[in-house]
């Protein structure tokens, strides 16, 4: 068990060296899955090995950090970590997310170049074995637009707290030049800029419809109470409409799968006496939710809201008509 304790101490040392603000005892305990007293004893052990450990007053708590970082001897990656990094890059590439795939590959090269030659030689056989034994199962779906020029401009505006100007080939006035306050980016089935035009509330702008993008340098005034995560959580997918209280009943035959399935970040799941499962959550995006419910076949029943039932029936009817007539409706 001694090597496991040493591994835990090294994990804590890396945590303390990876933060500029420092880490509290409670945060140490939470990250390592131990009690507070154990975290305090581990901190003392770290101080003996790394006397440069600093204590930062942050009333009513104290924070700890290793400001100078760790020597490369303590930072050599594992084969599993490098394989996961490579796999993530391949996943992004398969999804069409070329900019993020390139960023991860560049990071992989930096990690390897910073790793000592002896460690690289030791890792090579295990890494090669893992890369050959693991691959990505590509699923059907849209390839999201990801232009590096657009992403760089959006990120520059976000970092510099500047407004963003672009010609938007969408909405009610295609081709009109807009100036917006950017709030963030939503990556998903399609990629969207979340931004507010003038005094309006933030909304989604499709990245593939943005042209001639430029960072204006003019100050962007954001709503301080806005949370991008909360905004994303309001929708089942990307589409934003009225938020609804959703209740689904999953039949007994698919109950086991439903218990392991995440429909939404704020869902609650209740197993019923008859073996079925009730799933409840609040979300917008009823059309996209209806599309997803097709994949559950006859194992799902919409109990609420009525608008989701109506949307699901409408989508079923559209599909039935297309297959009955043998032709696709214009504009579909």
PyMOL commands that set and color helices and strands:
alter all, ss='L'
color gray80, all
select helices_A, chain A and resi 2-17+25-32+36-49+72-74+79-94+98-113+117-133+148-160+207-209+228-233+252-259+286-299+306-325
alter helices_A, ss='H'
color red, helices_A
select strands_A, chain A and resi 54-58+61-65+162-168+176-186+192-197+203-206+210-219+244-250+268-271+277-283+300-304
alter strands_A, ss='S'
color yellow, strands_A
deselect
rebuild
show_as cartoon
